[in-house]
Amino acid sequence: MRVAGLFRVPTLSPALPVVPFVLLGYLLGDGAALILRPSPWPTLWLMLALLPLLPLCLRWPRTSLALMPLLFLLLGWQLTALQLAGPDRPRHIDRLVPEGQPVTLLGQVEKMPEFDGRHSRFVLACEAVLERSGPPRPEGSNFVPAEGLVRLTLAGPPPPVLEPGQRLLAMTRLDRPRGFRTPGAYDSAFNLAAQDIFRIGFLESPLMLEELPERPTSSWQRLRQGPERLRARIGRFMEHHLAPATAALYQGLVIGNRAAIPPEVIEDFKASGCMHILAISGMHLSLLALMIGWSLTWLMQRSHRLMLRLHVRTLAAVLTMPPLFGYTLLAGGQMPVLRALVMALLVTAALLLHRRHDLLHLLCVAALGLLLWQPLALGTASFQLSFAAVLALILIQPRLQTLLRGPAPDDPCQLQPQPPLARRLGRMLAVALLISLAATLGTLPIMLHHFNQFSLVGPLANLIVEPLLCLWALPLGLLAIVLMGPAPELAAQLLQLGGLGIDAAISLCHLAASLPLARLHCVTPSPGEIVGFYGLLAAVLWRQRLGRRFVPLLVCALLCCLLPSAGAWLRTRLDHGMTVWYLDVGQGSASVIELPTGRTVLVDGGGSSAGPSVGERVIAPFLWRRRHLRLDEVVLTHPDSDHTNGIDYILRHFRPRHLWVNGLPGREQEYERLLATAAQLGIPVLAPEGGRVLAAAQTASLTVLHNPVRDQALEFGSSERTPTNEGGLVLRLRQGAQALLFPGDIGAATEARLAGANPDLAAQVLLAAHHGSKGSNSAALLEAVRPSHIVVSAGRGREKHFPAPAHLNTWEEAGLHVFVTGRDGTIHCRVTADSLLVRPWDTAPPLPRR
């Protein structure tokens, strides 16, 4: 009996168009759960909620199709809530080990380690755990069986023991990932939860790792670990034969490891709009499928026997699937690649069954399948960008086909001469430009939501950079992988030849990024603006089909785009109150003051951040989320790095009118670079005296109470340590009867002088001096200020010092409301002339919810 699909059989009808509605229901449930982050329902309650629908489905079978979106809405809600709640298995590492507990983990390296130039990160699949505290177990073995994934970070490059599949012991202290709980900041806890990782640890030295002898593994384990071992081998091969920057970019292009790409190269690719090329996506998989499919088709067409008995193209599509599946594993199973693989499998199945396939339905099925497997993927940028870009290309596909074919002939039966080569090349160039423009417009709101920037030169830069990377470097890199074993010298030559395309792409992106207005930064769009933008695109794309509905849709879309900005403008002009945000920046300090009439002031801007500065990772995204493109004033209380290391980025992107400093020279080169940046941008750097009003609007004002450098003409020698803190600015923000005090990092001696020189120092909110340390926040200061609320800007992991436990106990015993940014996240303070409200911005408990 002949196999259907390889032979010509009658065509069946297409599937019912129910999948998009089912996906819409699931997206609504999944998205609502991501926003509200609820606790999961008990299974019994869920069944009882669905029980009333059973008689309807039995009485009217067609009703079940109409109810499917509702059922999938509930399913999306429940699955997302379950994953947000975290693991409930008793042996999971998250349930076994208390937070901060030092342990020894026994496990297996799950994936290829990634090295960013400073730290190596790898994932360990736990098998057992040894608690390094408490009494020994009676049976003599302190190891407890465990399961679950842990991401470990090691200072320095990865040692040879970090090989995928290697069993080892790791001595570390486990914590839960928290990230910065600040509006707009990257949510590392959520993105790790999407990978089923709920614990992280840090290793100070490779000596904290011990290799264990390998044990016999099954064929399935060897097959599962093979792709990651091959990824590591390819990475080492590229590093050995290519320059560091070229090898790092080649790894990102071929195996999806972008950790070692230099930050300046990443910025150039972002500014030129070519960053998406470095993420392995459907384009990479499509090129691989095209090369393999064409080669197989050409080979099988050499056989007349195969041509007569089989459908060669269908057979070639089937034989292409195993290499695509292998490359998906080799690329690390990233979401865009999985999407492309699922769609390729569905297309192949449609060919085998001789069913008509609709690309929109295939995209919906791929999205639904991936979200059922990983519900939290909906909240990740990679999932949103990948599906939005493909959806945009599907919608413009008819126009692309018309553009490629050219105008319709007057007489369809008459053979038309082939157009000249120049015209065909022009059409191909126009199609490539239209594809790039469609993908850019389709993903623009999502790009602005996650990254607050878009490239004006992106569509044109992609026309040059994409061929260099995808049609030159990528095929040569894939061919080098195949030849890496049997012919390593030839593989190295192919990599070096492909590296020329990599280097050319780096140079072109740098050139495009250096152009004036190559990229623009923008505020974070609201949900209404995103809906309005896509509504405008739909109105323009389907103008003829909409008919009379075109004008109402256009008007509604324009209102959605304009009303949020108009509302924000009116709110800032009519609001007579002010808002203060004490940002969660780790171990540091950054406060944003939003005065009436829209004036905005940043007081300090530093914190703990590995990699990009806290200004780029936390402060700038927060300002864009609050719809600020410019700052009026930036005030630095003193030049310590934990108050200033994010300011350079802020000066470049928000161009404040003035930069206020205390007048002391900095002890670090970073502060000198900051002052040089201000001079380069033409921002005046001023040292105010006591009593100077830095910003005022209506009845609100920000005043300098104390500047020892100017008021007392203090000069501190470079050998002293404390005067940098003691010479800091002390600020007071006042509106009506409400006052907030910003004392910087001053110590007890300066606090005593401040209290003696200012009899009216009362303030309802006190930002704890020096992050709540033992040497500050003296009884004299608290007696003079008499606060009702104390905010401590301090990071996690240093609770023994910031805030000092003695201070914390004293404040709580006195009945004061105490907030710590490392514990409570960003603190929101709403102030009017006669009212005050202080509360954490994010009241939801951190992940996991259990």
GUMITOR-470793 format. One line per 3 residues: number of its first residue (from 1); for each residue x, y, z of C-alpha. Coordinates in steps of 0.5 Angstrom, whole numbers. Example, Ala and Ser with C-alpha at 12.3 -4.5 7.8 and 13.67 -1.06 7.14 Angstrom:
<rs>
1> 25,-9,16; 27,-2,14
</rs>
This chain:
<rs>
1> 0,0,0; 3,7,-2; 4,12,3
4> 0,18,3; 3,24,2; 9,21,-3
7> 4,20,-8; -2,24,-11; -8,23,-8
10> -15,27,-8; -14,34,-4; -18,34,2
13> -22,41,5; -18,45,10; -19,45,17
16> -24,50,20; -22,57,22; -23,55,30
19> -16,56,31; -15,63,31; -21,64,36
22> -18,59,41; -11,62,41; -15,69,42
25> -18,66,48; -12,63,51; -8,69,50
28> -13,73,54; -13,68,60; -5,67,59
31> -4,75,59; -9,76,65; -5,72,69
34> 1,75,67; -1,82,69; -5,80,75
37> 0,74,78; -6,70,81; -5,64,86
40> -7,58,82; -14,55,83; -15,48,86
43> -17,43,80; -23,41,84; -25,48,83
46> -24,49,76; -28,42,75; -34,45,78
49> -33,52,74; -33,48,68; -39,43,70
52> -45,47,68; -42,48,61; -43,40,60
55> -50,40,59; -50,45,54; -44,41,50
58> -48,35,50; -55,38,48; -52,42,42
61> -45,39,40; -44,45,36; -44,50,42
64> -38,46,44; -34,50,38; -37,56,41
67> -35,55,48; -27,53,46; -25,60,47
70> -28,60,54; -25,54,56; -18,55,53
73> -18,62,57; -19,58,63; -14,54,61
76> -9,59,60; -10,63,66; -9,56,70
79> -3,54,67; 0,61,67; -2,61,75
82> 1,54,76; 8,56,73; 8,63,77
85> 7,59,83; 13,55,82; 15,48,83
88> 10,44,88; 14,37,88; 17,36,95
91> 24,34,92; 25,40,88; 31,44,90
94> 27,51,91; 23,47,97; 29,43,100
97> 33,49,101; 32,55,105; 34,62,102
100> 41,64,103; 43,57,106; 50,55,104
103> 50,48,101; 54,43,96; 50,41,90
106> 51,35,86; 49,35,79; 50,35,72
109> 52,41,67; 45,42,63; 48,47,58
112> 54,50,55; 57,55,60; 57,62,57
115> 63,67,59; 61,75,58; 68,77,59
118> 68,77,67; 63,72,69; 61,64,67
121> 54,62,68; 52,55,67; 46,51,69
124> 46,45,74; 41,40,74; 41,38,81
127> 41,30,83; 42,31,91; 44,37,96
130> 48,37,102; 46,42,107; 53,45,110
133> 49,46,117; 45,42,122; 46,35,125
136> 48,30,121; 43,25,118; 42,18,122
139> 44,14,116; 51,17,116; 49,21,109
142> 48,28,109; 46,28,102; 39,29,100
145> 36,27,93; 34,33,90; 31,35,83
148> 31,42,79; 35,47,75; 40,52,79
151> 44,57,75; 51,58,78; 55,64,76
154> 63,63,77; 68,69,77; 73,68,71
157> 73,64,65; 70,57,65; 74,51,67
160> 75,45,63; 70,41,68; 64,45,66
163> 63,41,60; 55,39,58; 54,33,61
166> 59,33,67; 57,31,74; 60,35,79
169> 60,38,86; 59,45,87; 59,49,94
172> 55,55,94; 50,59,97; 43,59,94
175> 38,65,93; 32,66,89; 33,71,83
178> 30,78,85; 33,83,80; 31,90,81
181> 23,91,83; 23,98,79; 18,100,74
184> 21,98,67; 27,95,69; 29,88,66
187> 25,82,70; 31,77,71; 26,73,76
190> 21,72,71; 25,71,65; 29,65,69
193> 22,62,72; 20,62,64; 26,57,64
196> 24,53,70; 30,56,74; 28,59,81
199> 35,58,85; 41,62,83; 48,61,86
202> 55,65,86; 62,61,86; 68,66,88
205> 73,61,85; 73,54,81; 76,51,87
208> 69,51,89; 67,46,84; 70,38,84
211> 69,34,78; 66,27,79; 67,21,75
214> 62,19,70; 57,14,71; 54,9,65
217> 49,13,62; 43,11,57; 42,12,50
220> 37,17,51; 42,21,56; 47,21,51
223> 43,23,45; 40,29,50; 47,32,52
226> 50,31,45; 47,37,42; 50,41,48
229> 57,38,48; 57,39,40; 55,47,42
232> 61,47,47; 66,44,42; 64,49,36
235> 65,55,41; 72,53,42; 73,51,35
238> 71,58,33; 75,61,39; 81,58,37
241> 81,60,29; 78,67,30; 79,74,33
244> 75,74,39; 70,79,37; 69,75,30
247> 69,69,34; 64,72,39; 59,74,34
250> 60,68,30; 58,64,36; 51,68,36
253> 50,67,29; 51,60,29; 50,57,36
256> 46,62,39; 51,64,44; 52,71,45
259> 55,72,52; 62,74,49; 60,79,44
262> 63,86,46; 58,91,49; 60,96,44
265> 58,91,38; 52,90,41; 50,97,41
268> 52,98,34; 47,93,32; 42,96,36
271> 43,103,33; 43,100,26; 37,96,27
274> 40,89,26; 40,86,33; 35,81,31
277> 40,78,26; 44,76,31; 38,72,35
280> 37,65,31; 31,65,28; 26,62,23
283> 30,66,18; 36,62,20; 32,55,20
286> 29,57,13; 36,58,10; 38,51,12
289> 32,48,10; 32,51,3; 40,49,2
292> 38,42,5; 31,41,1; 34,44,-6
295> 40,39,-5; 36,33,-4; 31,35,-9
298> 37,36,-14; 40,29,-12; 33,25,-13
301> 31,28,-19; 37,25,-22; 34,18,-22
304> 28,17,-27; 25,11,-22; 24,16,-16
307> 21,21,-21; 16,16,-23; 14,13,-17
310> 15,19,-11; 13,26,-11; 20,28,-10
313> 19,35,-7; 15,32,-1; 20,27,0
316> 25,32,0; 21,36,5; 21,30,10
319> 28,28,9; 30,36,11; 26,35,18
322> 31,31,22; 37,36,20; 32,42,22
325> 31,38,29; 38,37,30; 40,45,29
328> 34,47,33; 37,43,39; 44,46,37
331> 42,53,37; 40,52,44; 32,51,43
334> 31,58,43; 24,61,42; 24,63,35
337> 27,57,32; 22,53,36; 17,57,33
340> 20,56,26; 21,48,27; 14,47,29
343> 11,51,23; 16,47,18; 13,41,21
346> 6,43,20; 7,45,13; 11,38,12
349> 5,34,15; 0,38,11; 4,36,5
352> 4,29,7; -4,29,8; -5,33,2
355> -9,38,6; -8,46,4; -4,50,9
358> -6,57,11; 0,60,14; -4,64,19
361> -7,58,22; 0,55,22; 3,61,26
364> -3,60,31; -2,53,32; 5,54,33
367> 4,59,38; -2,55,42; 3,49,42
370> 9,53,45; 5,57,50; 1,50,52
373> 8,48,53; 11,54,56; 6,59,59
376> 11,64,61; 14,65,54; 8,70,52
379> 11,75,57; 18,75,54; 21,79,48
382> 23,74,44; 16,70,43; 13,77,42
385> 18,79,37; 18,73,33; 11,72,32
388> 9,79,31; 15,79,25; 12,73,22
391> 5,75,22; 7,82,19; 10,78,13
394> 4,73,13; -1,79,12; 3,83,6
397> 5,76,3; 0,77,-3; 3,84,-4
400> 10,81,-5; 7,76,-10; 4,81,-14
403> 10,86,-14; 15,80,-16; 10,78,-22
406> 9,85,-24; 3,88,-27; -2,83,-30
409> -2,82,-37; -8,84,-42; -9,78,-45
412> -7,72,-40; -7,67,-45; -1,70,-49
415> 6,69,-47; 9,75,-44; 17,76,-45
418> 21,75,-39; 23,82,-36; 30,85,-37
421> 35,83,-32; 35,90,-29; 28,90,-28
424> 28,84,-24; 33,86,-20; 29,92,-18
427> 23,88,-16; 27,83,-12; 30,89,-8
430> 24,93,-7; 21,86,-4; 27,86,0
433> 26,93,3; 18,92,3; 20,85,8
436> 25,89,12; 20,95,13; 14,90,14
439> 18,87,20; 20,93,23; 13,96,23
442> 10,89,26; 15,89,31; 16,97,33
445> 11,97,39; 14,91,42; 21,94,41
448> 19,100,44; 16,97,50; 22,93,51
451> 28,97,49; 25,104,48; 29,105,42
454> 28,104,34; 33,105,29; 31,110,23
457> 37,107,18; 34,99,20; 31,98,14
460> 36,100,9; 42,97,14; 39,90,14
463> 39,90,6; 46,90,6; 48,87,13
466> 43,81,12; 46,78,6; 53,79,9
469> 51,75,15; 45,70,13; 48,69,6
472> 55,69,7; 57,68,14; 52,63,16
475> 52,58,10; 60,58,11; 59,57,18
478> 54,51,18; 59,48,12; 65,49,17
481> 61,45,23; 60,39,18; 67,39,16
484> 70,40,23; 71,33,25; 73,30,18
487> 77,36,15; 79,41,21; 84,45,17
490> 78,46,11; 73,48,16; 78,53,19
493> 79,56,13; 71,56,11; 70,60,18
496> 76,65,16; 72,66,10; 66,67,13
499> 69,71,18; 70,76,13; 63,77,12
502> 62,78,20; 68,83,20; 64,87,14
505> 58,87,18; 61,90,24; 64,95,20
508> 58,97,17; 53,97,23; 58,101,26
511> 58,106,20; 50,106,20; 50,107,28
514> 55,113,27; 50,117,23; 46,123,26
517> 39,120,28; 41,113,27; 36,111,33
520> 31,115,37; 29,113,44; 22,114,46
523> 18,113,52; 14,106,53; 8,106,49
526> 1,105,53; -3,99,52; -8,103,48
529> -2,106,44; 0,99,42; -7,97,40
532> -8,104,36; -2,103,32; -4,96,30
535> -11,99,29; -8,104,24; -4,99,20
538> -10,94,19; -14,100,17; -8,102,12
541> -7,95,10; -15,93,9; -17,99,7
544> -21,97,1; -24,91,4; -26,95,10
547> -31,99,6; -35,104,10; -32,101,16
550> -25,104,14; -27,111,17; -29,109,24
553> -23,104,25; -19,110,23; -22,115,28
556> -22,109,34; -14,108,32; -12,115,32
559> -16,116,39; -12,110,42; -6,113,40
562> -7,120,42; -11,120,48; -6,117,53
565> -1,122,51; -6,128,52; -8,125,58
568> -1,125,61; 0,132,59; -6,134,62
571> -5,130,68; 2,134,69; -1,141,68
574> -7,140,72; -4,136,78; -2,140,84
577> 1,134,88; 8,131,87; 11,124,87
580> 17,121,89; 20,115,87; 26,111,91
583> 28,106,86; 31,99,87; 38,100,84
586> 41,95,89; 46,97,94; 46,105,92
589> 41,110,91; 37,114,86; 31,118,87
592> 26,121,82; 22,127,84; 16,129,79
595> 14,136,81; 8,140,79; 7,142,72
598> 12,136,70; 19,138,72; 23,132,74
601> 29,132,78; 34,126,79; 37,125,86
604> 43,121,85; 44,115,80; 48,109,82
607> 48,102,85; 50,95,84; 50,92,77
610> 54,87,73; 55,89,66; 51,95,63
613> 51,101,68; 45,102,73; 43,108,69
616> 42,104,63; 39,98,66; 34,101,71
619> 34,109,72; 33,110,64; 28,105,63
622> 24,107,69; 24,115,66; 22,112,60
625> 16,108,63; 14,115,66; 14,118,60
628> 20,123,61; 25,124,55; 28,130,59
631> 30,131,66; 30,138,69; 36,137,74
634> 41,132,76; 43,132,83; 49,128,86
637> 50,129,94; 57,126,93; 62,123,88
640> 62,116,91; 60,110,85; 54,108,89
643> 51,114,88; 54,116,81; 56,110,77
646> 49,110,72; 49,118,71; 54,118,65
649> 48,114,61; 43,119,64; 47,125,62
652> 47,122,55; 40,120,54; 36,125,58
655> 40,132,57; 39,135,64; 39,143,64
658> 44,143,70; 48,138,74; 49,140,81
661> 55,137,85; 58,138,92; 64,141,89
664> 69,135,92; 74,132,87; 72,124,85
667> 76,119,88; 75,114,82; 76,115,74
670> 69,114,73; 67,120,76; 72,124,72
673> 69,121,66; 62,123,68; 64,131,69
676> 68,130,62; 61,128,59; 57,134,62
679> 62,138,59; 62,135,52; 54,136,52
682> 55,143,55; 51,141,61; 53,146,67
685> 56,143,73; 55,147,79; 56,147,86
688> 51,150,90; 51,153,97; 46,152,103
691> 39,155,102; 40,155,94; 33,152,91
694> 35,147,86; 28,146,83; 21,149,84
697> 14,149,82; 8,152,85; 8,151,92
700> 13,145,92; 21,146,92; 27,142,93
703> 33,146,97; 40,145,99; 40,145,107
706> 47,144,107; 54,143,103; 60,143,108
709> 64,144,102; 61,151,100; 59,153,107
712> 65,151,111; 70,151,105; 72,144,107
715> 78,141,103; 79,134,104; 85,130,103
718> 86,124,98; 88,120,104; 82,121,108
721> 76,116,107; 70,119,111; 70,126,109
724> 67,124,102; 61,122,105; 61,128,110
727> 62,133,105; 55,131,101; 49,135,100
730> 43,135,104; 37,136,101; 30,138,103
733> 23,137,99; 18,141,101; 10,142,99
736> 6,145,104; 6,142,111; 10,136,108
739> 17,135,107; 22,130,105; 29,129,107
742> 35,127,103; 41,127,107; 46,123,103
745> 51,119,106; 53,124,112; 55,121,118
748> 54,122,126; 58,128,126; 55,132,120
751> 48,130,123; 50,133,129; 52,140,126
754> 46,139,121; 41,139,127; 44,144,131
757> 44,149,125; 37,148,123; 32,148,128
760> 26,147,123; 29,140,120; 22,136,121
763> 20,132,115; 15,126,115; 20,122,110
766> 27,121,111; 31,117,106; 36,114,111
769> 43,116,111; 49,112,108; 44,106,107
772> 42,106,114; 49,104,116; 51,104,124
775> 55,110,123; 49,114,121; 42,116,123
778> 44,118,130; 39,119,135; 40,127,134
781> 38,126,127; 32,123,128; 30,127,134
784> 31,133,130; 27,130,124; 22,126,127
787> 20,122,121; 14,118,121; 17,114,115
790> 24,112,114; 26,109,107; 33,105,106
793> 36,105,99; 40,98,100; 41,92,96
796> 39,85,98; 45,80,101; 48,86,106
799> 42,86,111; 47,85,117; 50,92,115
802> 45,96,111; 40,97,114; 44,96,121
805> 40,91,125; 40,96,131; 37,101,127
808> 32,97,124; 29,95,131; 29,102,134
811> 25,104,128; 20,99,129; 20,99,136
814> 18,107,135; 12,105,131; 16,108,125
817> 14,106,118; 20,103,115; 21,101,108
820> 28,97,105; 28,98,97; 32,91,97
823> 26,88,101; 20,92,98; 22,94,92
826> 21,101,89; 18,106,94; 12,110,91
829> 11,117,95; 5,121,93; 5,128,96
832> 0,134,96; 0,140,101; -4,136,106
835> -3,129,105; 2,124,104; 2,116,102
838> 8,112,102; 8,105,99; 11,100,95
841> 10,100,88; 10,93,87; 5,90,92
844> 5,83,89; 10,77,93; 16,76,89
847> 17,69,84; 15,64,86; 9,65,89
850> 9,59,93
</rs>
